[in-house]
């Protein structure tokens, strides 16, 4: 391979590496957003469960 070919190959690999880094960053961001949404959902479920339990206790009086 000529020096020019090697340089072109290195540039292509660097571009691919940058794309992979961007994809990884996007995936990490999406994971964090999903974790936050899951936390909010769990909080809503816990609140609903507590309200149901309170209502059932009130009915049993």
PyMOL commands that set and color helices and strands:
alter all, ss='L'
color gray80, all
select helices_A, chain A and resi 3-59
alter helices_A, ss='H'
color red, helices_A
deselect
rebuild
show_as cartoon
